[in-house]
């Protein structure tokens, strides 16, 4: 994205280093993500939009999609693999070989709308995975859980009024992308929270609002838009979550997965830009997923 941009390659390096330092690498199975195909991406985005993004990669330098989002020569290769990671993880989980999976990917995806790249995002990775689960594996009910500090406007744009998909989320409001509060569709459980919101309020929202709706939906697969920029150390936002909150919410989602969908969870990295808190939070999340 350019020098000093928060969405940088060091995000994944920090996560990998922390996994090794925590001794988790020996407990995990690692997979290289394949590139998503145009056909797979076109379930969530218009094919012409996908082909336009792929055709407009600069030979050098960067080309801005919006003031915050830029394409460099390697961006589309990374974006295709980010979307492909969710597809592979879905296949692994649906095949029964693993109960759950975490996709350490960049660029993120939940701001990518049906026909608009924005907010560091090009393809909506979680939406591509959800569509793959329904089209390829025949699922009739999928849940998407988004705890990024920013509203997943792209995911909402793609799935609003699609009764197969329930999306539950929290997000700081008012805050970028300044959406999610105006008459959301019945399958969108959007919970805006003010700056300064901490873990106790977050846990109450999960308990009182998310969990009943998830149980009512009875998802056959849970997908997580796992953004860690709601951490109190991350100055991308102004919320106050900590590692213990990410562990707790992951455990709650595992409870729903145990009840409804044979433990199947696919978690995909979204935001998180303070490298230390990002890495610590991802490791906490993975430990909770793996019950280590």
C-alpha positions as CSV (number, residue, x, y, z in Angstrom):
1,X,0.0,0.0,0.0
2,X,3.0,2.3,0.3
3,X,5.5,3.1,3.0
4,X,4.2,3.6,6.5
5,X,0.8,2.2,5.6
6,X,-0.7,0.3,8.6
7,X,-1.8,-2.6,6.3
8,X,1.7,-3.9,5.9
9,X,3.5,-7.2,5.5
10,X,4.9,-7.0,9.0
11,X,1.4,-7.9,10.3
12,X,1.8,-11.5,9.2
13,X,5.4,-11.6,10.3
14,X,4.4,-10.5,13.8
15,X,1.7,-13.2,14.0
16,X,4.1,-16.0,12.7
17,X,6.8,-14.9,15.2
18,X,4.4,-14.9,18.1
19,X,3.1,-18.4,17.2
20,X,6.6,-19.7,17.2
21,X,7.5,-17.9,20.5
22,X,4.3,-19.3,22.1
23,X,5.3,-22.8,21.0
24,X,2.0,-23.2,19.0
25,X,3.6,-24.0,15.7
26,X,4.1,-27.6,16.6
27,X,0.4,-28.1,17.3
28,X,-0.9,-26.6,14.1
29,X,-1.2,-27.9,10.5
30,X,-0.1,-25.2,8.1
31,X,-1.4,-24.8,4.5
32,X,-0.4,-22.5,1.7
33,X,-3.4,-20.7,0.3
34,X,-4.3,-21.2,-3.4
35,X,-5.4,-18.4,-5.6
36,X,-9.1,-18.0,-5.8
37,X,-10.5,-18.2,-9.3
38,X,-12.6,-15.6,-11.1
39,X,-15.5,-18.0,-10.9
40,X,-15.2,-18.3,-7.1
41,X,-14.8,-14.5,-6.6
42,X,-17.8,-13.8,-8.9
43,X,-20.2,-15.5,-6.5
44,X,-19.6,-12.4,-4.2
45,X,-18.7,-9.8,-6.8
46,X,-19.7,-9.0,-10.4
47,X,-17.4,-10.8,-12.8
48,X,-16.7,-7.5,-14.7
49,X,-15.6,-5.9,-11.4
50,X,-13.3,-8.7,-10.6
51,X,-11.7,-8.7,-14.0
52,X,-11.3,-4.9,-13.9
53,X,-9.3,-5.1,-10.6
54,X,-7.1,-7.9,-12.0
55,X,-6.5,-6.0,-15.3
56,X,-5.5,-2.7,-13.6
57,X,-2.4,-3.8,-11.6
58,X,0.4,-1.3,-12.2
59,X,3.7,-2.5,-13.5
60,X,5.4,-0.4,-10.8
61,X,4.5,2.0,-8.0
62,X,1.0,2.1,-6.6
63,X,-2.5,3.0,-8.0
64,X,-5.1,4.2,-5.5
65,X,-8.6,2.8,-5.5
66,X,-9.5,5.3,-2.8
67,X,-7.4,7.5,-0.5
68,X,-6.7,4.6,1.9
69,X,-6.5,1.7,-0.5
70,X,-3.8,1.2,-3.2
71,X,-2.8,-1.5,-5.6
72,X,0.9,-2.4,-6.1
73,X,2.3,-4.9,-8.6
74,X,1.9,-7.8,-6.0
75,X,-1.4,-6.8,-4.6
76,X,-3.7,-8.9,-6.7
77,X,-1.6,-12.0,-6.1
78,X,-2.0,-11.5,-2.4
79,X,-5.7,-10.7,-2.7
80,X,-6.4,-13.8,-4.7
81,X,-4.6,-15.9,-2.1
82,X,-6.4,-14.2,0.8
83,X,-9.7,-15.2,-0.8
84,X,-8.3,-18.6,-1.6
85,X,-7.4,-19.2,2.0
86,X,-11.0,-18.9,3.1
87,X,-12.0,-21.4,0.3
88,X,-9.4,-23.9,1.3
89,X,-10.2,-23.6,5.0
90,X,-13.8,-24.1,4.2
91,X,-13.0,-27.2,2.2
92,X,-10.8,-28.6,5.1
93,X,-13.4,-28.0,7.7
94,X,-16.3,-29.3,5.6
95,X,-14.3,-32.4,4.7
96,X,-14.1,-33.2,8.4
97,X,-10.3,-33.4,8.6
98,X,-10.2,-30.4,11.0
99,X,-12.7,-28.9,13.3
100,X,-11.7,-25.3,12.6
101,X,-9.2,-23.2,10.8
102,X,-7.6,-19.7,11.1
103,X,-6.6,-17.8,7.9
104,X,-3.6,-15.5,8.5
105,X,-4.2,-13.3,5.5
106,X,-3.8,-9.9,4.0
107,X,-5.2,-7.8,2.5
108,X,-8.4,-8.0,4.6
109,X,-11.8,-8.1,3.0
110,X,-14.9,-7.1,5.0
111,X,-15.1,-3.6,3.6
112,X,-15.1,-4.8,0.0
113,X,-18.7,-4.3,-1.3
114,X,-20.4,-6.2,-4.1
115,X,-18.9,-3.9,-6.7
116,X,-16.5,-1.6,-4.8
117,X,-13.0,-2.1,-3.3
118,X,-12.4,0.1,-0.3
119,X,-11.0,0.3,3.2
120,X,-7.8,-1.7,2.5
121,X,-10.0,-4.4,1.0
122,X,-10.3,-5.7,-2.6
123,X,-12.2,-9.0,-2.5
124,X,-14.5,-9.8,0.4
125,X,-12.8,-12.9,1.7
126,X,-15.4,-14.0,4.2
127,X,-18.2,-13.5,1.7
128,X,-16.3,-15.5,-0.9
129,X,-15.9,-18.3,1.7
130,X,-19.6,-18.2,2.6
131,X,-20.7,-18.4,-1.0
132,X,-18.3,-21.3,-1.6
133,X,-19.7,-23.1,1.4
134,X,-23.2,-22.7,0.0
135,X,-22.5,-23.3,-3.7
136,X,-19.9,-26.0,-3.4
137,X,-20.9,-27.8,-0.2
138,X,-24.6,-27.2,-0.4
139,X,-25.0,-25.5,3.0
140,X,-28.3,-23.8,3.6
141,X,-27.4,-21.7,6.7
142,X,-24.2,-19.9,7.4
143,X,-23.3,-17.4,10.2
144,X,-20.8,-14.6,9.9
145,X,-19.4,-13.1,13.1
146,X,-17.5,-9.8,12.8
147,X,-15.8,-8.3,15.8
148,X,-13.5,-5.8,14.0
149,X,-13.6,-2.3,15.3
150,X,-15.0,-1.2,11.9
151,X,-18.4,-2.2,10.5
152,X,-18.2,-4.9,7.8
153,X,-20.1,-2.8,5.3
154,X,-19.0,-4.9,2.4
155,X,-20.2,-8.1,4.0
156,X,-23.6,-6.5,4.8
157,X,-23.8,-5.1,1.2
158,X,-23.3,-8.6,-0.3
159,X,-25.6,-10.5,2.1
160,X,-28.4,-8.1,3.1
161,X,-31.8,-9.8,2.8
162,X,-30.2,-13.2,2.1
163,X,-31.9,-15.4,4.7
164,X,-29.3,-18.1,4.3
165,X,-26.7,-15.9,5.9
166,X,-26.9,-14.4,9.4
167,X,-24.4,-11.7,10.2
168,X,-23.8,-10.6,13.8
169,X,-21.3,-7.8,14.5
170,X,-20.2,-5.1,16.8
171,X,-18.4,-1.9,15.6
172,X,-17.4,1.5,16.9
173,X,-19.9,4.2,16.0
174,X,-19.8,6.9,14.7
175,X,-16.6,5.7,12.9
176,X,-15.4,4.6,9.5
177,X,-17.2,3.5,7.2
178,X,-20.1,5.3,8.8
179,X,-22.6,2.7,8.0
180,X,-24.6,-0.2,9.6
181,X,-27.1,1.8,11.6
182,X,-29.7,2.8,9.1
183,X,-32.5,0.2,8.9
184,X,-30.4,-3.0,8.6
185,X,-32.0,-6.0,7.0
186,X,-33.5,-8.7,9.2
187,X,-30.5,-11.0,8.8
188,X,-28.1,-8.3,9.9
189,X,-27.6,-8.0,13.7
190,X,-25.5,-4.8,13.8
191,X,-24.6,-3.6,17.2
192,X,-22.9,-0.2,17.2
193,X,-21.0,0.7,20.3
194,X,-19.5,4.1,21.4
195,X,-15.8,4.8,21.7
196,X,-14.4,3.6,25.0
197,X,-16.5,0.5,25.1
198,X,-14.7,-2.3,27.0
199,X,-14.9,-6.0,27.4
200,X,-17.7,-6.2,29.9
201,X,-20.1,-4.4,27.6
202,X,-18.9,-6.5,24.6
203,X,-19.5,-9.7,26.5
204,X,-23.0,-8.6,27.5
205,X,-23.8,-7.9,23.8
206,X,-22.5,-11.3,22.8
207,X,-24.5,-13.0,25.6
208,X,-27.8,-11.1,25.2
209,X,-27.9,-10.4,21.4
210,X,-25.5,-12.5,19.4
211,X,-26.0,-15.9,21.1
212,X,-29.8,-16.1,20.9
213,X,-29.8,-15.1,17.2
214,X,-27.1,-17.6,16.4
215,X,-28.9,-20.4,18.1
216,X,-32.1,-19.4,16.3
217,X,-30.3,-19.5,12.9
218,X,-28.7,-22.9,13.6
219,X,-25.8,-22.3,11.2
220,X,-24.1,-25.2,9.5
221,X,-20.8,-23.3,9.4
222,X,-19.6,-20.3,11.4
223,X,-17.3,-17.8,9.7
224,X,-15.5,-15.2,11.7
225,X,-14.3,-11.8,10.4
226,X,-11.6,-11.7,13.0
227,X,-10.4,-8.1,13.3
228,X,-8.2,-7.3,16.3
229,X,-8.2,-3.5,16.0
230,X,-10.8,-3.2,18.8
231,X,-7.8,-4.0,21.2
232,X,-7.2,-1.1,23.6
233,X,-3.6,-0.8,22.3
234,X,-4.6,-0.4,18.7
235,X,-5.0,3.3,17.9
236,X,-6.8,2.5,14.6
237,X,-9.9,2.7,16.8
238,X,-11.0,3.6,20.4
239,X,-12.4,0.4,21.9
240,X,-11.0,-1.4,24.9
241,X,-10.9,-5.1,24.2
242,X,-8.0,-7.3,25.5
243,X,-6.8,-10.8,24.8
244,X,-9.1,-12.3,27.4
245,X,-12.1,-10.9,25.6
246,X,-11.0,-12.6,22.3
247,X,-10.5,-15.8,24.1
248,X,-14.0,-15.6,25.7
249,X,-15.8,-14.7,22.5
250,X,-14.0,-17.5,20.7
251,X,-15.1,-20.0,23.4
252,X,-18.7,-18.8,23.1
253,X,-18.6,-19.3,19.3
254,X,-17.2,-22.8,19.8
255,X,-20.2,-23.5,22.0
256,X,-22.5,-22.6,19.2
257,X,-20.4,-24.6,16.7
258,X,-20.6,-27.6,19.0
259,X,-24.4,-27.3,19.2
260,X,-25.2,-26.5,15.6
261,X,-22.5,-27.4,13.1
262,X,-20.3,-30.2,14.1
263,X,-17.7,-27.8,15.5
264,X,-17.1,-26.2,12.1
265,X,-15.5,-22.7,12.3
266,X,-13.4,-20.8,9.8
267,X,-11.8,-17.6,11.1
268,X,-10.3,-15.0,8.7
269,X,-8.0,-12.2,9.7
270,X,-9.4,-8.7,9.1
271,X,-8.0,-5.7,10.9
272,X,-5.4,-5.3,13.7
273,X,-2.5,-2.8,13.1
274,X,-0.6,-2.5,16.4
275,X,1.8,-5.4,15.8
276,X,2.3,-6.5,19.3
277,X,-1.4,-6.6,20.4
278,X,-2.4,-8.1,17.0
279,X,0.1,-11.0,17.4
280,X,-0.9,-11.6,21.0
281,X,-4.6,-11.5,20.2
282,X,-4.3,-13.8,17.2
283,X,-2.4,-16.4,19.3
284,X,-5.0,-16.1,22.1
285,X,-7.8,-16.6,19.5
286,X,-6.0,-19.6,17.9
287,X,-5.4,-21.2,21.3
288,X,-9.1,-20.9,22.1
289,X,-10.1,-22.3,18.7
290,X,-7.7,-25.3,19.2
291,X,-8.6,-25.7,22.9
292,X,-5.0,-25.5,23.9
